[in-house]
């Protein structure tokens, strides 16, 4: 399983807006359209 992670480098570590985790690429793209059109998320594997 993978998730998509976005890191807002203008926020400090611990700020609730510092990191966003999306369940899939579609969710990430939708959020970017509305919030940060030039932003990028990277795919990250989740281990069970």
Order of alpha helices (4+ residues) and beta strands (2+ residues): beta-beta-alpha-beta
